[in-house]
Amino acid sequence: MGSQERSAVEEFAARGYDVPVNDTRLHVLDEGEGPPVLLLHGNPTWSYLWRDAIEPLVRAGHRVLVPDQRGFGHSMPMGSPHDDLLEVRVADLAGLVQALGLDEVTLVLHDWGGPIGLAFAAAHPESVRALVVMSTWAWPEPSPFHTSIVPWRMLHAPVVGPHLLGRHNSLADRGVYLSVVDRAGFRERAGRAYAEAMPDPASRLPTVLFPRLIPLDPESPTFGFFSWLQGQLPSLQMPALVIWGREDEVFPPSYADRFVQALGNARGPVLVTGRHFLQEDSGGEIGELVARFLAEVEEGQA
């Protein structure tokens, strides 16, 4: 990443502030005024992923909050593998909502932000005004991508996974690059913003551990969590919008249809240009779609 891109990334990070939550510190970008909208990333990204979606929401009259999850971006590094338990991350989200005094928040969820945010919504439905889900999942069956030997099951291996993800940072560097449509534009726009946010093996611990939380079989430690979450989806009666990357190979668009059917009050899916990291191809459009959806919610049309 050249000096111009580097300064842009640093300038973006400097717009946020730190919030003590539970036993950690979360970095949060907080812009605009109005009903709160919280954008939650997954692995291996950070709040920078949402940069193009923020302005349309602020312009539409919303307070936009974009935290870096524990161990990502400019939040406090993880202290131990225990920090990566899904229950810990759900508690982080609950603590952040409480610390910021948020009420009737809209959750916009991507990748691991999906099961984490949906679990929070199931536990605290009174705190959630609306949901937007994109390129994620919430049931114990893994996607075909995650059951393939190459690349995903290989990343579960005790030696190969830490070598590729920890030592070589392959997911934050090559993995994100391969999961956008306009790859040349991505290199120009984002450079190595995700890889450089994890400069050494210790900082890459979340990218090593997160793949192992995908339940590949009933013996997986998170199988029970995802089974519970799947059963909660119909009870989530708040308005929901499903947005999906048309070219997503990690969670194909059929997963979007499944969310529309599973959630209690969902509309969509709306397909946009994008593979798994669809914000890199259609970030501004996503922001406009969410703003339009929330305007309809306020008018009682959703």
Secondary structure, 3 states (H helix, E strand, C coil): CCHHHHHHHHHHHHCCEEEEECCEEEEEEEECCCCEEEEECCCCCCHHHHHHHHHHHHHCCCEEEEECCCCCCCCCCCCCHHHHCHHHHHHHHHHHHHHCCCCCEEEEEECCHHHHHHHHHHHCHHHEEEEEEECCCCCCCCCHHHHCHHHHHHHCCCCHHHHHHHHCCCHHHHHHHHCCCCHHHHHHHHCCCCCCCCCCHHHHHHHHHHHHHCCCCCCCCCHHHHHHHHHHHHHCCCCEEEEEECCCCCCCCHHHHHHHHHCCCEEEEEEECCCCCCHHHHHHHHHHHHHHHHHHHHCCCC
